[in-house]
Amino acid sequence: MLDVTVNGAAHRIDVPPDMPLLWVLRDVLGLTGTKFGCGIAQCGACTVHVDGAPLRSCQLPVGSLGGRAVTTIEAIGATPAGAKVQRAWLDHEVIQCGYCQSGQIMSAAALLATTPAPDDADIDAAMAGNICRCGTYVRIREAIRKAAAA
């Protein structure tokens, strides 16, 4: 049995400690907003926050959390940076197919939580590894700038 805190709620789960956090979130806890993309931590679709830091949940063993708190796309809107990012995403109509967007939003919210006024280099560094097959990168950058200005 493992104890995990996800979106502020404590959970006791019966899973192997090497099970990727992604599958705990989706299959055990029913939080399907975090997406499976590549399975090798390269596309960013599975990004969650662990104690505020953006991490790829597809390669993160749940047993390695060690009591650290997990925030998913389902709860990021309750944070100041997350709420600004979600509003800007809608205002700039970033979403096309939407599959990668939970990971994009999680990375952008982590950026703004630590760097409230990012420049282009900050944005590029924070969003590197978040792949959008629809190519909405220009709108993503505009939305991040708008969220930072909000």
PyMOL commands that set and color helices and strands:
alter all, ss='L'
color gray80, all
select helices_A, chain A and resi 21-28+57-59+62-64+73-76+80-91+101-114+120-127+137-149
alter helices_A, ss='H'
color red, helices_A
select strands_A, chain A and resi 2-6+9-13+47-50+53-56+69-71
alter strands_A, ss='S'
color yellow, strands_A
deselect
rebuild
show_as cartoon
